[in-house]
Amino acid sequence: MDTFLLINWVAFLAITAYGLYLFGRVVATRIAFIKLGRKSEFDEDFKWRMKRVGKIVFGQSKLLKDKKSGTIHVMMFYGFLLVQFGAIDLFIKGLAPGNHFPLGIFYPGFVFFQELVTLMILVAVAWAFYRRYMEKLVRLKRGFKAGLVLLFIGTLMISVLFSNGMAQIWHGHEATWTEPVASVIAMAFSWLSAEAAIVLFYVGWWVHTLTILTFLVYVPQSKHAHLIAAPVNVFLSKKVPGKLSKINFDLDEAEEQDEEDISFGVGKVEDFEQRQMLDFYACVECGRCTDVCPAAGTGKMLSPMDIMIKARDHLTQKGAAITGKSPWVPSYAFAGTKGNQASANREAAATVQDISLIGDVITAEELSGCTTCRNCEDACPVNNEHVGTIVDMRRYLVMTEGKMDQDQQRAVMNIERQGNPWGLSKKDRIKWREIDESVSIPTVKELKKEGKEFEYLFWVSSMGSYDSRSQKIAIAFAKLMNQAGVSFAILGNKEANSGDTARRIGNEFLFQEIAEKNMKEFTKNGVKKIVTIDPHAYNIFKNEYPDFGFEAEVYHHTQLLFDLIMDGRLHPEGSINERLTYHDSCYLGRYNGVYDPPREILNAIPGLELVEMRRSKENGMCCGAGGGLMWSEETTGNRINVARTEQAIEVQPSMISSACPFCLTMLSDGTKAKEVDEDISTMDVAEILAVSVFSKEATKTA
């Protein structure tokens, strides 16, 4: 026996060392690939970041949005952490027979707890198998590789129970309440001799040992790399959701580069930031992002999950070609893979490096389908940031290759020339005031002539200035500010475009020109507070202009209106007897967390019955206008705005409301497409509030 134990020790140490070596080699390789990317800026707010890790990683908050899958993952996550103590106990039993985890009088309780945890994990494995292969959730991949981890985990749990059962026979222990399952196994095999039990114990022991080491090596070179990458990814993710990175256009810094080599945006995988590359390896391939994506859900080419997976696989292959490191280990077992060939063969490496990220790996059609709504990011359990990755590649297409959808190109050119997407005259921007001349809407210039000051700059936006439907929203809001005694002014014909459309489409250069001009205008006029009816302008002023030195308080009109109601400066006394559902703007909600003010305003109006859609608040579906798609036609699949309108119709409203002129336009078009526009009206929150404030016996108006 002593000779066997010595051989067992030597084999255990050798194989464990080899397994740890392979694990370390894979992790080091992936780190080397990530280091090929550009360095990322990092805000060292450790306290806030650790809180987020606690909530998302250990609190499993995002996973639990899907109650069934979330529960399965919680059982596996915490079960797998806890069961490692049982694995150590089993190793001790095999390496030093007759000994166990040194817990003294607490050992029986420890063993009992470990059996419960093991059973819990087995239940989770069976449940996960059912969800993937029997229930066949659309978002989950099937096939051998997809279920391999379930096989690993199931084998680990069964082998430890079996080994403990054999240990009872080996050592002549009686059945005990502390090991109910192992005792049942021991009773089932009670006919075995002690010598046979020893052999079967070590068979189970080595199955457990080899499985756990194989699992260890498998994890970092599979989708389960998220077990390592996800906590780091959550810790490093952006503090401001959806905030786009700033491009430095100072070409003086690129003097040593040939002009032909200068590019903007991401055209090669190594042009991504290292933090973005970490996203690729953190991807769980759970499909939650694609499941909620408005483009994917309406038949477009885009799948946020596929973007991550394809970028990851391309990075792995190209990283192998550049660094010469084999991405798959043990190398001899994966000699035929593209990645290992690229690391060892110059010709194979050259072939991989000739592959184009945009075109060969990810198509322009996929990139063009993104509405930048961030529903994918909100659903992602590991905080992957798909939108910034997509926009960075759009930037390359637009600014380096000069490729853009014709309709979007027309809108961008109009913004550049006239300051609005329609190309209407700059001089007509102020004409919307003529709709109701009884409402006082002074310009900054007019107030200066009168020697008066203003508290808020009302940013009307291109929609509010030129779009006939949105002009009614601007008038209603201005009228409410008059009623509440709010001091405000507009820039009039001096107002331009916020630059959001240009930036999201990919024309970062134009955006920065626009931002610089706007900030000069704000500074010249002493702007300290901005309020706008446009969530896109609200987001870009609040979260992205500060990167260029802009400082001001920025409000969405629903935030200001809610405050005015709370302060008693507005009194919604008129009854509006309607069944209303509210649609959340992506840029107001998911980007900025403004969900309550619009609803509180609506709840304050007598007679209104507010009902929520199946997808609302954080999981609200996009209207289809974001990311510059407002200015282009959908040519593939179903129209996103119609799909969203159908969700609204499900709750049988007589009125649909929003707090964004883009959303309202899309929803109005949706009701017309569904031929329900005569039965269901569409109104902005400000318009509805204005009806209540200015009419004690309000009735529905379209």
ABEGO torsion letter per residue (X at the ends): XAAAAAAAAAAAAAAAAAAAAAAAAAAAAAAAAAAABBBBBBBBBAAAAAAAAAAAAAAGAAAAABAAAAAAAAAAAAAAAAAAAAAAAAAAAAABBGBBBBAEAAAAAAAAAAAAAAAAAAAAAAAAAAAAAAAGBAABBBEAAAAAAAAAAAAAAAAAAAAAAAAAAAAGBBBBAABAAAAAAAAAAAABBAAAAAAAAAAAAAAAAAAAAAAAAAAAABAAAAAAAAAAAAAABBABBGBBBBBBABAAAAAABBAAABBBEBABAAABBAAAAAAAAABAGAGAAAAABAAAAAGBABBAAAAAAAAAAAAAAAAAAAAGBBABOBAAAAAABAAAAAAABAAAAAAAAABBABGAABBAAAAAABAGAGAAAAABAAGBBAAAAAAAAAAAAAAAAGBBBAAAAAAAAAAAAAGBAAGBBAAAAAAAAAABAABBBBBAAAAAAAGBBBABBBBAEAAAAABAAAAAAAAAAAAAAAAAGBBBBBAEAABBBAGAAAAAAGBAAAAAAAAAAAAAAAAAAGBABBBBABAAAAAAAAAAAAAAGBBBBBBBAAAAAAAAAAAGABBBABBBBBBBBBBBBAAABAAAGBAAAAAAAAAABBGBBBBBBABBEAABBBAGABGGAAABBBABEBBAAAAAAAAAAAAGBABBBBABAAAAAAAAAAAAAAGAAAABBBBBAAAAAAAAAABABBBBBX
